[in-house]
């Protein structure tokens, strides 16, 4: 299914950054699932990978092309629920999968922007990441900090993963995959 999802993403997403973002969110979600000993880590990766599949071609409809996603890729209702849950801070997120996507999405973008400053994911210190999230609002200004903080808090309430541990978990997953 991973290969199918990757092909699906490449079919609809032409922007290199959007493809990379999907891969990053998939990697982040898989790391969270692994940390929590979730049985089906693959569904976490795939959900993260494809969550923005329609944004490149249909930004005004994003992320509401659920039927097309189900018909063409065959994802289940849990994946659709998770994708619906990442729309806004007010969207319902009734499942661990949906909370994980919400937590990993914007935060992955923030870590990517920070990596561009420091040169590698491994060079990021949790205290510096926290500053970028809570205090340095001019850094990656388009990333909504309320969204990031709310998302990490929601996930933490369900899983016990505190904010700093979440930072470290994603930083380490990205360092393992992307740092040379």
N, C-alpha and C positions, 0 to 999 in steps of 0.2 A: 504493500500500500504506500510506503514511503516514496518509492520510485514513481508511482502513479501521481501522487500528490505533488511531487517536484515537477513532473512533466506538466501537470495541470497549471501550476503556478507560472511556469515559463510560457505556457500557451497564452495566458491572459495578462501577464505582467512583463512589460518591456523595459521598465526603468530598473537599472542595476541596483540603485539604493533600495528600492521597494522589495526587490528579490532578496537582497542581503538582509533587510529588516525582517522579512518573513523567516528566513533561515535563523537569524538571531533569536527571534521570539520562540521558534520551535526548539532551539537549543536550550534556551532558558527554561522553557516549560518541561522539557525532558529532564533537566537537572533537578527541578523541583520534584517531579514525579519520582525520580530515582532516590532523592533524599527522603521522601515520604514512603518509600517502598510500595508505590502504586503498582498494581499488577500490569496494567496496560500502558506502559510508558510511550508506546508508539502513537497512541491516540493523542497524547499530550503534544508530542513533536508535530504531528500532522496538523492539529488544530492551530498551533502557533504558526506553522509554515504558511497555511492558506488563509489565515484570518482576514487578510486585506486583499485577497485575490482579485476582487472586483474594483478596487480603488483606482488603479491605473487607467482602465478603460471607461469606467462609469462612476466617477467620483461623486456625482450628485445623487446616485442611487446607493452608494456604499453605506452600510453593508447589507442591503436588503434583497439581494439576489439569491435568497436561500433555496428556492425550488431548483434553480439552475445548478447550484452547487450539489444538491442532493441527487438530481437526475444524472448529471454528468460524472461526478466523482463518487457518488454513492455513500457520502458521509451520513452518519446517524443523527438522530434528534439531539443527542447530548452535545455534539459538535456545533450544531446550529444554535442551541441554547447558549453555548459559550460565546459564539461569535456575536449573537444578539446582545449579550451582557457586556461587551466591550464598547458599545456605542457611546455611552455616557456614564457619568458618575451616578445618575439616577436609574440606570437600567437594572433590572433584577438579575442577580447572579446566584441561582439556587444550588449550584453544584460546585464541587472542588475544582473541576475543570474550568468552569466559567470564572471563578475567583483567581485561578492561576493565570489564565489569559489576561485578565484585567490587570493583575499585578506585574506581569512580565512585559506587556506591550510598550507602554510609554517609558518605563524604566530602562528597557533595552536601548531605546533611542537616546536616552540621557547618557548611558554608559558609552555608547558609540561616540557621541560627541566628545565626551571626556577623554576617551582613548585617543581621539585625534589630537588633543592637546598634549597628553603625556607620553604618547608613543606606543603604549601597549596596555593591555588590560591588567597584566600582572603588576604594573607599576602603580596601580591605583590603591590608595590606602582607604580603609573604611571611614576614617574620620574626614578625609577629603571628599569622599563620595557624599557623606552626610551633609557637608557644607554645601555641595552643589545642589542637593535636594532641598535643604531647608533655608539656606541663607543667600546664596548667590543666584538671585532671580534673573539677573541679566545674562547668565550663562544658559545657553540652549533655551532662550526665552519663550519659544513657541511650545515648549513642553509644560503642560499644566501641572504645577507642583501639588495642587490640591488633589488632582486625579492620582498622581503617583503615591502620595502619602496615604490617601484613602484606600487605594488598591492594596498596598503593602499591609496596611492595618487589617483590612478585611481578611486577607489570606492568613495573616498571623493569628487572628482570633480563631480561625478554624483549625489551624495546623500547629500552632505554637512556635512558628518560625518568627523570631523577632526581627526588627528592621535591620540591624547590623548583620545578623546571620544571613538574611536575604541578600544584602549587598555582596557579602563574601561568596555566597553560593553562586550567584550569577557572574560575578567577576571571575571566579575560578573556572567556571564552565566556559566562559568566553576566552580566557587566557589559554586553556587547554586546546581549544579549537582554532583560535585565530593568531595567537602570538607565535612567532617563529622561533 
